[in-house]
Amino acid sequence: MLIYMLATAMTVAMLIATVFGLHQEAQRIRVKATTKRFEGFGLRKPYRHY
């Protein structure tokens, strides 16, 4: 009986950790998407007069 209770507790703890991790990842992606700026059409090099 004790083993079943420990297994249940570990399962619940792992589910909570998974939900927390998914929430953190979604928040990181959301912040990254909102702060992304339009960079143009590639890397711009300054024009040199040689």
N, C-alpha and C positions, 0 to 999 in steps of 0.2 A: 504494500500500500504506500509506503514511504517513497519507493522508487517512482511510482506513478505520479505522486504529488510533485516530486522534483522534476520529472519530465514535463509535467504540465507547466510548472513555473518557468522552466527554461524555454519552453515553446512560446509562452506569453511574452517573456522578456525579449526573445528574438524577433517576434512580430512587432513589438513596440520599437525596437531598435531599427528594424527595416522601415517602418513608417516614418520615423524620425529622419533617417538617412534620405529617404525619397523626398521628404519635405525640404530638407536642406539643399538637395541637388536642384529641385524645382525653383527654389528661391534664388540660387546662384545663377541659374540660366535666365531667370526673369530679369535679374539685375543686369546681367551681361547684355541681354537683348535691348533693354531700355537705354543703356549708356552707349551703345554702339552708334557711331556716327558714320555718315557717308564719307568715304575716303576718296571718291572720284573713280577714275578708270585705271587705277594702278598707281605705282610709285612714280612720283614726279621728280625728275631731275632738273636742276637749274640749267638754263640755257647758257652756254659759254660762248663768248665771242673770241674765236681764234683766227 
